[in-house]
Amino acid sequence: MALIIVPILTVIITYFLVRNLKSSYVSQAQISTGIVDETTQQSVIVQTIQGDQVRQQFSNLMEMIKMKKVLNQISYLLIIHDLTSEKPFKAKSKLLESLNAEARGHALAVYRAKYAKNEELSVSNADENGLYRVIESMDYHSDALKNKLQVFRSGESDFITVQIESENPDLSAFIVNELSKEFIESYSRLLRSNQIKANNFLRNLLGEKTDTLANRMSQLRNYKIKNGVLNLTEQSKQLYTLILEYDTKKQEAVEKTASYAGALDEIDAKFNPAERSYIESKLSKVNQSLINTREELSSLYNLYINSDLDKRYKDSYDSLNNVLVEQLNKSSDQYVTNPFNTKQELVTQKLNLEIQMDISRYSINSLENKIQSLTNQFRKLVPKEAEVQTLEMNVDIASKEYLDILNKYNQSSLESGFESKMSLVQLGVGGLAQPSKKLLLVILGGIISFIFCILALFLIFISDSSIVNVGSLYKASESPVLGMVSKIDNQSVDLKKLWQDELDDSTLIEFRNQLRSLRYEIESAMTDKILVVTSISPQVGKTFLSLSLVFAWKMTNLKILFIDGNFVNPHISKSSPSSSLYLEDFLQDKVDLDDQVTEGSITVLRNRGTDVSIMELAGYEKIRQKLEYAKTKYDLVIIETGALSEVMQAKEWLSFSKDVISVFKSGTTLSDLDKAYISLMKNSGSFRGWILNMVTKNTHDKELFKL
């Protein structure tokens, strides 16, 4: 019922709330940003921006449009328009209507001043706070505008769409156009200010880097001048080349000296001692002139080496060498009439080789001295090279920093020369009224209320752990359920007529059929003649159900002994005043049941309602014997006990029967303590199952829904 009533009431209430809802008008303006479309800006600087950066820039721009500082400017324009125009956008609010001419003039002056200075009204100032409340009364304040405003990027394009919905088409167009213009102007001012700050910063930084570069270049120049360094790399390369060259010459001189010495030894071996003495005596005079020339030749060779192979010394050396050759030729002529003239050629070779060997020896010493001198010069260049490299590296670093800052400064200066790329490409216009949302709101109200009711009922259902049918009782107790009995009015049921007369009441007919079913199920489950009917909790309809079962068995012509075992609440005893038999007397052998037994009869043993334990009336063995005696006289003995959770006597009765059934009231729950009593009955070994009592008609449907 709630699923029908609540949505209907919601629909009715929603209809009355929205029936006076005004029409709305939407207006859009588009701003070109120039972020992804370079054709909107005639710039020589083209920057490639990644996708994430593009999205971030658009997100920043859209948030800037919705900034309170920008929206405040629109608030001023709107209130100024309504104060000065003959056709205001909205009807004047009560607060605005209450202002006199002087107050309006003051308000107009303040609004214009705040707009010109781009300032916000101070709510801490009494006068400005009042003026803010005037704007707020017209629903022109920034929060109201922001709630109606939508700013979004049009797909993946370069455009930002500014959209607003209001009850006046001119108002919608005015807001989106003025907001777009104010944002573009504000953004351009901010961009220009940032560019100026960046240029000033880069200019100062460029000056610092220029000074740093000049200082480091000066240090490098002064060091080179002071240490006589032009190009250390070239100098070291030249020195190393000279060292290798002189070392090569030295090796050649060493090899020549060795070859000359070997050749002389071979020539000497060709002369006998007499010839060798004669030759040496004759050559001593010649050698004296040759020695002088040879010494001069050696001196020239030293000069030639020390002058780094100067060509002038080389020419002098060659000329003097020719003189030496002439002297050798002249000396050889002296041996024409000599008795040893047959070996004249050997003598000439010996003289020539001795001269060449001496020259070669002298050159080795000169070359070694030159190599040592060049090596010393090369070693002196190493520390200078390290210092120069350090200074050059500093100059290189300063140069790179200078060029980097210079490029940034040039780029910033070039960008600052262009206007902002942002522009308003499409003005907002007042369009047609939007389709009415009244019907949609009414339908939504009904649907939402219906869904809410379903959710509420569902939550109530899943939070309800009550047991209402056979299936839920079986799951909760993990015990068999023998059957169920519907809830009926006990006062309107005559148990005798229930089994004797033809019934017209469908409820009673169903009740009788349920008793028949229970009678069959209990008989099938029983193993003895004694049946104990108990319950976990009181007030479950156990007494009425027990009486109903007694009459159901009576209709089968059985002899039944019905014992009221509930000493605390003896309802059966009170409802059977015609019986004069008491359980206490039966257990104490004060009454004989032989005269009470007849076919199809019911014998009721009442109790006197005293708070007494059954074990206190008679011992265990005595009670067992009396019940065995009753089994010989009756076909069925039914004992109705109290609730297990209330009295101890109910637990005592369990030990005298092999068949126990328990009554459970539909709509109640099982607590942890109740589950302990269930375990008690199961552990006794005599528990045969449950009877679910007082079942309502809708519980069966509820169980199906739950499953």
C-alpha positions in Angstrom: 0.0 0.0 0.0 2.8 2.4 0.8 4.3 1.8 -2.7 1.1 3.3 -4.1 0.2 6.0 -1.7 3.6 7.6 -1.2 4.4 8.1 -4.9 0.9 9.5 -5.5 1.2 12.0 -2.7 4.7 12.9 -4.0 3.4 13.5 -7.5 0.6 15.7 -6.1 2.9 17.8 -3.9 5.4 18.2 -6.7 2.8 19.4 -9.1 1.6 22.1 -6.7 5.2 23.1 -6.1 6.2 23.5 -9.7 3.0 24.7 -11.3 4.2 28.3 -11.0 7.7 27.6 -12.2 8.8 30.2 -14.7 10.2 29.5 -18.2 13.9 29.5 -18.6 16.1 30.7 -21.4 19.6 29.5 -22.2 22.3 31.6 -23.8 25.8 30.6 -24.9 29.0 32.5 -25.8 32.2 31.0 -27.1 35.7 32.1 -26.4 38.7 31.2 -28.7 41.8 30.5 -26.5 44.4 30.0 -29.2 45.9 27.2 -27.3 45.5 24.5 -29.9 44.7 26.7 -32.9 47.6 28.9 -33.9 45.7 30.6 -36.7 44.0 32.8 -34.1 47.3 34.4 -33.4 49.7 35.9 -35.9 52.8 34.8 -34.1 56.2 33.7 -35.3 56.6 31.6 -32.2 55.0 28.2 -32.6 55.0 26.0 -29.5 54.0 22.3 -29.4 52.0 21.5 -26.3 51.3 18.0 -25.1 47.8 16.7 -24.5 48.0 16.7 -20.7 49.3 20.3 -20.7 46.4 21.3 -23.1 43.8 19.9 -20.8 45.4 21.5 -17.7 45.5 24.9 -19.4 41.8 24.6 -20.4 40.9 23.5 -16.9 42.7 26.5 -15.4 41.0 28.9 -17.8 37.6 27.5 -17.0 38.2 27.8 -13.3 39.4 31.4 -13.8 36.1 32.3 -15.6 34.2 31.1 -12.5 36.4 33.0 -10.0 34.6 35.2 -7.5 36.7 38.2 -8.6 35.3 37.9 -12.2 31.8 37.1 -11.2 31.7 40.2 -8.9 32.3 42.4 -11.9 29.2 40.9 -13.5 27.2 41.4 -10.3 28.1 45.1 -10.4 27.1 45.4 -14.1 23.8 43.7 -13.5 22.8 45.9 -10.5 24.0 49.0 -12.3 21.9 48.1 -15.3 18.8 47.5 -13.2 19.3 50.8 -11.3 19.8 52.9 -14.5 17.8 51.1 -17.2 14.1 51.7 -17.8 13.8 48.0 -18.6 15.5 46.1 -15.8 16.2 42.4 -16.1 14.2 41.5 -13.0 11.5 43.1 -10.9 12.9 45.1 -8.0 13.3 43.2 -4.8 11.7 44.5 -1.6 15.0 45.7 -0.3 15.9 47.5 -3.6 12.4 49.0 -3.7 12.8 50.4 -0.2 15.8 52.6 -1.2 15.1 56.3 -1.7 16.6 58.3 -4.5 19.5 59.4 -2.4 20.3 55.9 -1.3 20.1 54.6 -4.9 22.4 57.3 -6.1 24.9 56.4 -3.4 24.6 52.7 -4.2 25.1 53.4 -7.9 28.3 55.5 -7.2 29.7 52.8 -5.0 29.0 50.0 -7.5 30.6 51.9 -10.3 33.7 52.7 -8.2 34.1 49.1 -7.1 33.7 48.0 -10.7 36.3 50.5 -12.0 38.8 49.4 -9.3 37.9 45.7 -9.6 37.3 45.5 -5.9 35.0 43.4 -3.8 32.4 44.7 -1.3 33.6 44.3 2.3 30.9 42.7 4.4 32.7 43.9 7.5 31.9 47.5 6.5 28.3 48.3 7.4 27.6 50.5 4.3 29.1 48.0 1.9 27.5 45.1 3.6 24.1 46.7 3.0 24.9 47.2 -0.6 26.0 43.6 -0.9 22.6 42.5 0.6 20.9 44.6 -2.2 22.8 42.6 -4.8 22.0 39.4 -2.9 18.2 40.3 -2.8 18.2 40.5 -6.6 20.0 37.1 -6.8 22.9 38.8 -8.6 25.6 37.8 -6.2 28.5 35.6 -7.3 27.3 32.4 -5.6 23.9 32.6 -7.4 25.6 33.3 -10.7 28.0 30.4 -10.2 25.2 27.9 -9.5 23.5 28.7 -12.8 26.7 29.1 -14.8 28.2 26.3 -16.9 31.7 26.6 -18.4 33.0 23.8 -20.6 35.4 23.0 -23.4 33.6 22.3 -26.7 34.9 18.8 -27.4 38.6 18.8 -28.3 38.4 22.2 -30.0 40.0 25.5 -29.2 36.8 27.0 -27.8 35.4 27.4 -24.3 31.6 27.7 -24.1 30.1 29.9 -21.4 26.4 29.0 -20.8 23.8 30.2 -18.3 20.1 29.7 -17.8 17.7 32.3 -16.4 14.1 33.4 -16.6 14.9 36.3 -18.9 16.5 35.8 -22.4 18.2 39.2 -22.4 19.6 38.6 -18.9 21.1 35.3 -20.1 22.7 36.9 -23.1 24.0 39.9 -21.1 25.6 37.6 -18.5 27.5 35.3 -20.9 28.7 38.2 -23.1 29.8 40.5 -20.3 31.4 37.6 -18.4 33.3 36.6 -21.5 34.5 40.1 -22.1 35.4 40.7 -18.4 37.4 37.4 -18.4 39.3 38.2 -21.6 40.2 41.7 -20.3 41.2 40.3 -16.9 43.2 37.5 -18.4 44.9 39.9 -20.9 45.9 42.3 -18.0 47.2 39.4 -16.0 49.1 38.0 -19.0 50.6 41.4 -19.8 51.6 42.0 -16.2 53.3 38.6 -16.1 55.1 39.3 -19.3 56.5 42.6 -18.0 57.6 41.0 -14.8 59.3 38.2 -16.8 61.0 40.6 -19.1 62.4 42.7 -16.2 63.6 39.6 -14.5 65.3 38.2 -17.6 66.8 41.6 -18.4 68.4 41.8 -14.9 69.5 38.2 -15.1 71.0 38.8 -18.5 73.1 41.7 -17.2 74.4 39.5 -14.4 75.3 36.7 -16.8 77.0 39.2 -19.1 79.2 40.5 -16.3 80.0 37.0 -15.2 81.0 36.0 -18.7 83.2 39.1 -19.2 84.9 38.5 -15.8 85.7 34.9 -16.6 87.0 35.8 -20.1 89.2 38.5 -18.5 90.6 35.9 -16.1 91.5 33.6 -18.9 93.1 36.3 -21.0 95.2 37.7 -18.1 96.5 34.2 -17.2 97.6 33.6 -20.8 99.3 36.9 -21.0 101.0 36.5 -17.6 102.3 33.0 -18.5 103.0 33.6 -22.1 100.5 31.1 -23.3 98.9 31.4 -26.7 97.5 28.0 -27.6 98.6 25.3 -25.2 97.1 22.5 -27.2 99.0 23.5 -30.3 102.2 24.2 -28.4 102.2 20.9 -26.6 101.5 19.2 -29.9 104.4 20.9 -31.6 106.8 20.1 -28.7 105.7 16.5 -28.7 106.3 16.3 -32.5 109.8 17.8 -32.1 110.7 15.3 -29.3 109.7 12.4 -31.5 111.6 13.9 -34.5 114.8 14.4 -32.5 114.5 11.1 -30.9 114.3 9.6 -34.4 117.5 11.5 -35.5 119.2 10.3 -32.4 118.4 6.6 -33.2 119.7 7.2 -36.7 122.9 8.7 -35.4 123.5 5.8 -33.0 122.9 3.3 -35.8 125.3 5.2 -38.1 128.0 5.4 -35.4 127.9 1.7 -34.9 128.0 1.0 -38.6 131.0 3.4 -39.0 132.9 1.7 -36.2 132.3 -1.7 -37.8 133.5 -0.5 -41.2 136.7 0.9 -39.8 137.5 -2.4 -38.0 137.1 -4.2 -41.3 139.5 -1.8 -43.1 142.1 -2.0 -40.4 142.1 -5.8 -40.7 143.2 -5.5 -44.3 146.5 -3.8 -43.4 149.5 -5.6 -42.0 151.4 -4.1 -39.1 154.1 -2.4 -41.2 151.5 -0.9 -43.5 149.4 0.2 -40.5 152.4 2.0 -38.9 153.3 3.8 -42.1 149.8 4.9 -42.8 149.3 6.2 -39.2 152.6 8.2 -39.4 151.6 9.8 -42.7 148.0 10.4 -41.7 148.9 12.2 -38.5 149.9 15.3 -40.5 146.8 15.2 -42.7 144.5 14.5 -39.8 145.6 17.7 -38.0 144.0 19.9 -40.7 141.0 17.6 -41.0 140.4 17.7 -37.2 140.1 21.4 -37.3 137.6 21.3 -40.0 135.8 18.5 -38.3 135.5 20.4 -35.0 134.0 23.4 -36.9 131.6 21.1 -38.6 130.6 19.6 -35.2 130.0 23.2 -33.8 127.8 24.0 -36.8 125.8 20.9 -36.3 125.2 21.8 -32.7 124.0 25.2 -33.7 121.7 23.6 -36.3 120.2 21.3 -33.7 119.8 24.0 -31.1 118.2 26.3 -33.6 115.4 23.8 -34.2 116.9 22.9 -37.6 117.3 26.5 -38.9 117.9 26.4 -42.6 120.8 29.0 -42.4 122.9 26.7 -40.2 122.0 23.8 -42.5 123.5 25.7 -45.5 126.7 26.5 -43.5 126.9 23.0 -42.4 126.7 21.7 -46.0 129.3 24.2 -47.2 131.8 23.2 -44.5 131.1 19.6 -45.3 132.1 20.2 -48.9 135.4 21.8 -47.7 136.0 18.6 -45.6 135.5 16.5 -48.7 138.0 18.5 -50.7 140.6 18.1 -47.9 140.0 14.4 -48.0 140.5 14.3 -51.7 143.7 16.3 -51.4 145.1 14.0 -48.8 144.5 11.0 -51.0 146.6 12.5 -53.8 149.7 12.3 -51.5 149.6 8.5 -51.8 150.2 8.4 -55.7 154.0 7.6 -55.5 153.6 5.8 -52.1 154.7 2.2 -52.0 151.3 1.4 -50.6 149.4 3.1 -53.4 147.8 -0.1 -54.2 145.7 0.3 -51.0 145.1 4.0 -51.6 141.3 3.5 -51.9 141.2 1.8 -48.4 143.0 4.7 -46.9 140.6 7.2 -48.3 137.6 5.2 -47.1 139.1 5.0 -43.6 139.6 8.8 -43.4 136.1 9.4 -44.6 134.6 6.9 -42.2 136.5 8.3 -39.2 135.2 11.8 -40.0 131.6 10.6 -40.4 131.8 8.6 -37.1 133.1 11.5 -35.2 130.4 13.7 -36.6 127.8 11.1 -35.7 129.1 10.9 -32.1 128.9 14.6 -31.7 125.4 14.7 -33.1 124.2 12.1 -30.5 125.2 14.3 -27.7 123.6 17.3 -29.3 120.4 15.4 -29.9 120.2 14.1 -26.4 120.6 17.6 -25.0 117.9 18.9 -27.3 115.5 16.1 -26.4 116.1 16.8 -22.7 115.4 20.5 -23.3 112.2 19.9 -25.2 111.0 17.4 -22.5 111.5 20.0 -19.8 109.5 22.5 -21.8 106.7 20.0 -22.3 106.5 19.2 -18.6 106.2 22.9 -17.7 103.1 23.1 -19.9 101.1 20.5 -17.9 100.1 22.6 -14.9 99.4 25.6 -17.2 97.2 23.3 -19.3 95.1 22.3 -16.2 94.6 25.9 -15.1 93.7 27.0 -18.6 91.2 24.2 -19.0 89.5 25.2 -15.7 89.3 28.8 -16.8 88.1 27.8 -20.3 85.4 25.5 -18.7 84.2 28.4 -16.6 84.0 30.6 -19.6 82.1 27.9 -21.5 79.6 27.5 -18.6 79.1 31.2 -18.4 78.7 31.5 -22.1 76.0 28.7 -22.2 74.1 30.4 -19.3 74.3 33.7 -21.1 73.1 32.3 -24.4 70.2 30.5 -22.6 69.0 33.6 -20.8 69.5 35.6 -23.9 67.2 33.2 -25.9 64.6 33.3 -23.2 64.8 37.1 -23.0 64.5 37.5 -26.8 61.5 35.1 -26.9 59.8 36.8 -24.0 60.4 40.2 -25.6 58.9 38.9 -28.8 55.9 37.4 -27.2 55.2 40.5 -25.2 54.9 42.4 -28.5 51.8 40.4 -29.4 48.3 40.9 -28.0 46.5 38.1 -26.2 45.4 35.2 -28.3 42.1 35.0 -26.5 39.0 36.5 -28.2 35.2 36.3 -28.1 34.2 34.6 -31.3 30.5 34.1 -30.7 28.2 36.4 -28.8 25.4 35.0 -26.7 21.8 35.8 -27.8 18.5 35.5 -26.1 16.9 32.3 -27.5 13.6 30.6 -27.2 12.2 29.3 -23.9 13.4 25.9 -23.0 11.0 23.0 -22.9 9.0 23.0 -19.6 10.5 20.9 -16.9 7.3 20.7 -14.9 6.1 17.4 -16.2 9.6 16.0 -15.9 9.9 17.1 -12.3 6.5 15.6 -11.5 7.5 12.3 -13.1 10.9 12.3 -11.4 9.2 13.0 -8.1 7.0 10.0 -8.5 9.8 7.7 -9.6 12.2 8.8 -6.9 9.6 8.4 -4.2 8.7 4.9 -5.5 12.3 3.9 -5.5 12.8 5.4 -2.1 9.8 3.3 -0.8 11.2 0.2 -2.3 14.6 0.8 -0.7 13.0 1.6 2.6 10.9 -1.6 2.5 13.9 -3.5 1.4 16.0 -2.2 4.3 13.2 -3.0 6.7 12.9 -6.5 5.3 16.6 -7.4 5.3 17.0 -5.9 8.8 14.0 -8.0 10.1 15.2 -11.3 11.4 11.8 -12.4 12.7 10.6 -16.0 11.8 7.3 -16.0 10.0 7.1 -19.3 8.2 8.2 -22.9 8.2 11.3 -22.3 6.0 12.7 -19.6 8.1 12.1 -21.5 11.3 13.9 -24.5 9.9 16.9 -22.5 8.8 17.2 -20.6 12.1 16.9 -23.7 14.3 18.3 -26.4 12.0 15.5 -28.6 13.4 12.5 -30.2 11.7 9.2 -28.4 11.6 6.1 -30.6 12.0 3.6 -28.0 10.7 2.0 -24.7 11.2 -1.2 -23.3 12.5 -2.8 -20.0 11.4 -3.6 -17.2 13.7 -7.3 -17.2 14.8 -9.4 -15.6 17.5 -9.4 -18.0 20.4 -12.6 -16.5 21.9 -14.6 -17.4 18.8 -13.6 -21.0 18.5 -15.6 -23.8 20.1 -13.4 -26.8 20.0 -16.3 -29.3 20.4 -18.3 -27.8 17.5 -15.1 -27.5 15.4 -15.2 -31.3 15.0 -18.9 -32.0 15.1 -20.7 -29.5 13.0 -20.5 -28.6 9.3 -18.4 -25.3 9.1 -19.0 -22.4 6.8 -16.1 -20.3 8.0 -13.1 -20.9 5.7 -10.7 -19.9 8.4 -12.0 -22.5 10.8 -12.0 -25.1 8.0 -8.3 -24.3 7.3 -7.6 -24.5 11.1 -9.2 -27.9 11.4 -7.3 -29.2 8.4 -4.0 -27.9 9.9 -4.8 -29.8 13.1 -5.4 -32.9 11.2 -2.1 -32.5 9.4 -0.3 -31.9 12.7 -1.9 -34.9 14.3 -0.6 -37.1 11.5 2.9 -35.6 11.5 3.2 -35.9 15.3 2.0 -39.6 15.3 4.5 -40.3 12.6 7.4 -38.8 14.6 6.4 -40.3 18.0 8.1 -43.4 19.4 6.1 -43.7 22.7 2.7 -42.8 24.2 3.9 -39.8 26.3 4.0 -36.5 24.4 5.4 -33.3 26.1 4.3 -30.0 24.6 6.6 -27.1 25.6 8.0 -23.8 24.3 11.0 -21.6 24.7 9.1 -18.4 25.4 5.8 -17.7 27.1 2.7 -16.3 25.3 3.0 -18.4 22.2 -0.5 -19.9 22.3 0.8 -23.3 23.6 -2.2 -24.0 25.8 -4.9 -23.4 23.2 -2.9 -25.4 20.6 -2.5 -28.3 23.1 -6.3 -28.3 23.8 -6.9 -28.3 20.0 -4.6 -31.3 19.5 -6.3 -33.1 22.4 -9.7 -32.7 20.7 -8.2 -33.7 17.4 -7.0 -37.0 18.8 -10.3 -37.5 20.6 -12.0 -37.6 17.2 -9.9 -40.7 16.5 -11.6 -42.4 19.5 -8.4 -42.6 21.5 -8.3 -42.5 25.3 -6.3 -39.4 26.2 -4.8 -38.3 29.5 -4.1 -34.6 29.4 -1.8 -33.4 32.2 -1.3 -29.7 33.1 2.4 -29.7 33.9 2.7 -25.9 34.2 2.7 -25.1 37.9 3.4 -21.4 37.5 0.7 -20.6 34.9 -1.8 -23.5 35.1 -4.1 -22.2 32.3 -5.4 -25.7 31.5 -6.4 -26.2 35.2 -8.3 -23.0 35.2 -10.1 -23.8 31.9 -11.2 -27.2 33.1 -13.1 -26.6 36.4 -15.2 -29.7 35.9 -12.3 -32.0 36.5 -11.6 -32.9 40.1 -8.4 -34.8 39.5 -5.1 -33.3 40.4 -1.6 -34.3 39.4 -0.3 -34.0 42.9 -2.8 -36.6 44.1 -2.1 -38.9 41.2 1.6 -38.9 41.9 1.0 -39.5 45.6 -1.4 -42.4 45.1 -4.4 -40.5 46.4 -6.5 -40.9 43.3 -7.3 -43.9 41.1 -7.7 -43.4 37.3 -9.4 -46.7 36.6 -12.9 -45.3 36.9 -12.0 -42.4 34.5 -11.0 -44.4 31.5 -13.6 -44.8 28.8 -13.4 -45.1 25.0 -12.9 -41.7 23.2 -12.7 -39.9 26.6 -10.4 -37.1 27.8 -9.1 -37.2 31.3 -7.6 -33.9 32.6 -5.2 -33.9 35.5 -5.1 -30.4 36.9 -2.5 -28.9 39.3 -3.0 -26.7 42.3 -0.8 -23.9 40.9 1.8 -23.9 43.6 5.5 -23.1 42.9 6.7 -26.6 43.4 9.1 -28.9 41.6 7.7 -32.1 40.2 10.6 -33.9 41.8 9.4 -32.6 45.2 6.0 -34.3 44.8 7.6 -37.7 44.2 10.9 -39.1 43.3 12.1 -39.8 39.8 11.4 -43.5 39.9 7.9 -42.9 41.4 7.0 -40.5 38.7 8.3 -42.8 36.0 6.2 -45.7 37.4 3.1 -43.6 37.6 3.5 -42.5 34.0 4.1 -46.1 32.9 0.9 -47.0 34.7 -0.9 -44.2 32.8 0.4 -45.6 29.5 -1.3 -48.9 30.3 -4.7 -47.2 30.8 -4.6 -44.6 28.0 -3.7 -44.5 24.4 -2.0 -41.2 24.6 -0.6 -39.1 27.5 -0.1 -35.3 26.6 1.8 -33.1 29.1 1.7 -29.4 28.6 4.6 -27.6 30.4 5.7 -24.0 31.0 8.2 -22.1 28.9 11.8 -23.4 29.2 13.0 -19.8 29.7 10.7 -19.2 32.7 10.4 -22.2 34.9 12.7 -25.1 35.9 9.8 -27.6 36.0 9.6 -27.6 32.2 13.2 -28.9 31.9 12.3 -31.7 34.5 9.4 -32.9 32.3 11.8 -33.5 29.4 13.4 -36.4 31.3 10.1 -38.4 31.5 9.2 -38.4 27.8 10.8 -39.8 24.6 8.8 -37.4 22.5 8.9 -33.6 22.9 7.5 -31.0 20.6 7.9 -27.2 21.0 5.6 -24.4 20.0 7.0 -21.3 18.3 5.1 -18.1 17.7 5.3 -16.6 14.2 6.9 -13.1 13.9 9.3 -13.6 16.8 13.1 -14.0 16.7 15.6 -16.5 18.1 18.1 -15.0 20.5 21.4 -16.5 21.5 19.7 -17.7 24.8 16.9 -19.3 22.8 19.4 -21.2 20.7 20.9 -22.6 23.9 17.4 -24.0 24.9 17.2 -25.5 21.4 20.5 -27.2 22.0 19.1 -28.5 25.3 16.1 -30.1 23.6 18.3 -31.6 20.8 20.8 -33.0 23.3 17.9 -34.7 25.2 17.4 -37.0 22.2 13.6 -36.7 22.5 13.0 -33.5 20.5 10.7 -34.3 17.5 10.2 -30.9 16.0 8.4 -27.5 16.0 4.9 -26.3 15.5 4.8 -22.8 14.1 1.8 -21.1 15.7 -0.2 -17.9 14.9 1.0 -17.7 11.3 -0.5 -14.6 9.4 -1.8 -14.8 5.8 0.9 -12.6 4.2 3.9 -14.5 5.7 3.9 -17.1 3.0 4.2 -14.4 0.3 7.0 -12.7 2.3 8.9 -15.9 2.5 8.7 -16.3 -1.3 9.9 -12.8 -1.8 12.8 -13.4 0.6 13.8 -16.6 -1.3 
